Amino acid sequence: MASFTKKAIRESFMRLLAERPVDKITVKDIVEDCGIARNTF
């Protein structure tokens, strides 16, 4: 996985974590937030 993609996923997760509990964050939420394809995730 490219470092850009890893960074985008990490940043999206941290941003979503500030908004809601970890057990309420889905893969769909992360990929929509960072703009990558679900298969890339």
N, C-alpha and C positions, 0 to 999 in steps of 0.2 A: 504494500500500500504506500502510495506516495506520501511524503511528509506533509504536503499541503492538505491532503485528505484527512490524515490523522489529526492535524491541528484544527481543521474545521469541525471535525466530530467532537474533539475535546472541548473546544470553545462553545459549541452549541450545547453540549451536555452541561457545562458549568453555568451557562446562561439560564437554561431551563431549571437547573437545580436551585437557583436563587428564587425561582418563581413557585416551585412546588416540590413535594417530597419525592425522593428517589423512586419509590415504588409506584408513583403515578406517571413516570416518564417512560414513554414507549420509543421503540426504534423509529416508528413513523414520525413521532414528534421531532426526533433528532434530525432525520433526513430532510424533513420539510423545513426545519429551521436553518440548516446549513446548505441546503440546495444540492445535495448529492443524490444519486440514485440508490434505491434500497439495496439493489444487488451489490453495489460498491461497498456498502456498509458491511 
